[in-house]
Amino acid sequence: MILEILLIIAAVPLGLLIAWLVKDELVAGKIYFKAIMIFSALLAFAAYDYNKIPESLSLVFIFIVALVALVKSRDKSWTR
């Protein structure tokens, strides 16, 4: 369980890295980040409901990465 939590926490730095690498695409891709978040959240709940824990954790990881990128897309100093 500790390994899963550490991997989920690792989504935040990865999201920051991805947002830093694609600064110019953050503003144009807001709608896609929102769509990724919605679909990954819905699928994570469905996977958890069917006892597919690894798949659910992977989708939560994707959700967090997209959330960090979406938050950074609203930061004016980050996107310039």
VEXBA-246591 format. One line per 10 residues: number of its first residue (from 1); their letters; for each residue x, y, z of N, C-alpha, C, O. Coordinates in steps of 0.001 Angstrom, whole numbers. Example, Ala and Ser with C-alpha at 12.3 -4.5 7.8 and 13.67 -1.06 7.14 Angstrom:
<rs>
1) AS) 13190 -5690 7800 12300 -4500 7800 13200 -3300 7800 14236 -3319 8465 | 12850 -2250 7080 13670 -1060 7140 12900 30 7870 13409 1138 8039
</rs>
This chain:
<rs>
1) MILEILLIIA) 820 -1192 0 0 0 0 866 1260 0 497 2270 -598 | 2013 1199 668 2888 2362 710 3467 2640 -678 3604 3799 -1069 | 3800 1607 -1410 4325 1784 -2763 3299 2459 -3666 3656 3322 -4468 | 2043 2082 -3548 994 2694 -4366 844 4176 -4037 665 5000 -4934 | 917 4512 -2758 793 5910 -2359 1974 6719 -2879 1794 7843 -3350 | 3170 6166 -2801 4347 6870 -3316 4262 7080 -4827 4668 8126 -5335 | 3740 6098 -5534 3593 6253 -6980 2546 7309 -7328 2713 8052 -8295 | 1478 7380 -6554 451 8400 -6791 1014 9784 -6489 722 10738 -7211 | 1820 9909 -5430 2434 11188 -5094 3417 11606 -6189 3597 12799 -6432 | 4048 10645 -6843 4992 10953 -7924 4301 11575 -9129 4977 12087 -10022
11) AVPLGLLIAW) 2985 11544 -9177 2255 12144 -10291 2389 13660 -10290 2343 14283 -11351 | 2554 14260 -9118 2653 15721 -9046 3938 16222 -9715 3863 17102 -10573 | 5117 15695 -9353 6308 16181 -10067 6289 15853 -11560 6792 16630 -12371 | 5720 14723 -11921 5632 14387 -13337 4707 15360 -14065 4996 15769 -15190 | 3609 15727 -13433 2716 16719 -14024 3395 18066 -14195 3189 18744 -15202 | 4207 18461 -13213 4955 19711 -13329 5979 19637 -14456 6170 20605 -15192 | 6632 18494 -14588 7609 18327 -15660 6942 18408 -17029 7443 19078 -17932 | 5832 17737 -17175 5117 17780 -18452 4634 19199 -18751 4732 19663 -19887 | 4111 19890 -17732 3653 21268 -17936 4811 22180 -18306 4644 23096 -19111 | 5974 21942 -17735 7143 22764 -18057 7628 22500 -19479 8057 23421 -20173
21) LVKDELVAGK) 7560 21248 -19910 8038 20898 -21240 7134 21430 -22350 7612 21742 -23440 | 5849 21535 -22084 4895 21950 -23122 4178 23240 -22726 2953 23321 -22810 | 4926 24228 -22302 4335 25493 -21855 3444 26124 -22912 2385 26660 -22586 | 3852 26071 -24160 3081 26717 -25214 1774 25983 -25520 852 26585 -26070 | 1679 24735 -25187 472 23963 -25479 -524 23956 -24320 -1641 23464 -24477 | -146 24489 -23171 -1023 24429 -22004 -2316 25206 -22203 -3393 24726 -21848 | -2214 26388 -22763 -3394 27233 -22921 -4351 26633 -23946 -5560 26596 -23721 | -3823 26174 -25050 -4671 25614 -26102 -5251 24254 -25712 -6284 23848 -26243 | -4606 23560 -24805 -5041 22215 -24463 -5879 22099 -23212 -6057 20996 -22696 | -6408 23225 -22697 -7206 23173 -21466 -8398 22226 -21598 -8692 21464 -20677
31) IYFKAIMIFS) -9071 22273 -22721 -10252 21428 -22899 -9879 19945 -22904 -10646 19102 -22439 | -8706 19641 -23428 -8272 18242 -23453 -7874 17757 -22067 -8125 16606 -21709 | -7250 18643 -21284 -6919 18258 -19921 -8188 18003 -19111 -8247 17066 -18315 | -9190 18835 -19320 -10468 18628 -18623 -11103 17311 -19039 -11614 16574 -18195 | -11075 17011 -20327 -11657 15755 -20815 -10902 14551 -20262 -11516 13558 -19871 | -9575 14634 -20228 -8783 13539 -19666 -9117 13339 -18204 -9218 12206 -17734 | -9292 14445 -17475 -9624 14332 -16057 -10980 13680 -15848 -11125 12816 -14984 | -11970 14080 -16624 -13315 13527 -16466 -13330 12032 -16787 -13860 11228 -16020 | -12742 11673 -17931 -12751 10264 -18324 -11938 9391 -17386 -12348 8275 -17067 | -10792 9882 -16940 -9983 9063 -16042 -10648 8923 -14677 -10536 7869 -14051
41) ALLAFAAYDY) -11333 9955 -14202 -12044 9844 -12924 -13190 8846 -13021 -13366 8005 -12140 | -13966 8944 -14093 -15085 8009 -14261 -14601 6568 -14407 -15159 5650 -13806 | -13571 6386 -15202 -13047 5035 -15394 -12360 4506 -14141 -12379 3300 -13893 | -11752 5388 -13346 -11123 4953 -12094 -12174 4436 -11120 -11974 3410 -10470 | -13300 5150 -11020 -14380 4676 -10145 -14950 3356 -10639 -15236 2460 -9846 | -15113 3239 -11945 -15636 1989 -12502 -14658 838 -12285 -15071 -270 -11943 | -13379 1093 -12481 -12377 39 -12280 -12316 -372 -10814 -12192 -1556 -10501 | -12401 599 -9925 -12395 274 -8493 -13632 -521 -8106 -13574 -1413 -7259 | -14748 -189 -8736 -15997 -906 -8458 -15910 -2366 -8887 -16522 -3231 -8262 | -15165 -2644 -9937 -14988 -4014 -10418 -13740 -4686 -9854 -13283 -5699 -10383
51) NKIPESLSLV) -13187 -4117 -8774 -12007 -4655 -8089 -10791 -4746 -9005 -9994 -5675 -8878 | -10644 -3827 -9895 -9466 -3710 -10762 -8584 -2606 -10171 -8508 -1502 -10711 | -7934 -2914 -9076 -7180 -1921 -8316 -5996 -1350 -9102 -5829 -130 -9108 | -5164 -2161 -9766 -4040 -1555 -10522 -4508 -598 -11617 -3899 451 -11828 | -5572 -951 -12303 -6104 -77 -13339 -6650 1208 -12733 -6476 2290 -13294 | -7306 1086 -11595 -7852 2246 -10914 -6745 3193 -10469 -6868 4408 -10618 | -5669 2642 -9926 -4556 3485 -9495 -3872 4155 -10682 -3433 5300 -10572 | -3777 3471 -11797 -3200 4073 -12998 -4046 5246 -13484 -3509 6274 -13898 | -5342 5094 -13436 -6231 6169 -13861 -6200 7343 -12896 -6333 8491 -13321 | -6030 7082 -11614 -5871 8172 -10642 -4573 8919 -10916 -4533 10146 -10814
61) FIFIVALVAL) -3519 8202 -11260 -2242 8819 -11630 -2432 9751 -12827 -1946 10882 -12816 | -3125 9286 -13842 -3391 10101 -15027 -4220 11324 -14658 -3969 12417 -15165 | -5201 11150 -13784 -6038 12257 -13326 -5190 13335 -12654 -5369 14522 -12926 | -4271 12930 -11782 -3444 13895 -11061 -2499 14628 -12009 -2306 15837 -11877 | -1915 13916 -12954 -1026 14563 -13927 -1803 15603 -14743 -1308 16708 -14964 | -2991 15264 -15181 -3807 16209 -15947 -4257 17378 -15074 -4342 18509 -15552 | -4544 17117 -13810 -4939 18187 -12895 -3806 19184 -12698 -4036 20393 -12736 | -2610 18704 -12492 -1457 19599 -12318 -1237 20420 -13587 -981 21621 -13507 | -1332 19801 -14731 -1161 20529 -15993 -2259 21575 -16167 -1985 22670 -16657 | -3481 21266 -15781 -4577 22222 -15892 -4370 23394 -14937 -4610 24543 -15308
71) VKSRDKSWTR) -3938 23121 -13742 -3679 24200 -12780 -2556 25103 -13289 -2647 26326 -13183 | -1511 24510 -13834 -402 25307 -14354 -787 26065 -15617 -161 27078 -15931 | -1791 25609 -16347 -2214 26331 -17544 -2906 27643 -17181 -2983 28550 -18009 | -3402 27749 -15967 -4053 28983 -15522 -3071 29961 -14894 -3432 31108 -14630 | -1852 29538 -14651 -826 30384 -14050 -187 31237 -15136 490 30719 -16025 | -403 32552 -15061 84 33461 -16117 1602 33523 -16168 2173 33683 -17247 | 2267 33403 -15029 3732 33448 -15042 4332 32167 -15614 5471 32165 -16080 | 3573 31090 -15579 4061 29810 -16092 3942 29740 -17609 4841 29233 -18281 | 2828 30251 -18155 2576 30132 -19591 3091 31316 -20398 3374 31162 -21586 | 3218 32453 -19811 3685 33696 -20467 2861 34023 -21650 3109 35027 -22318
</rs>
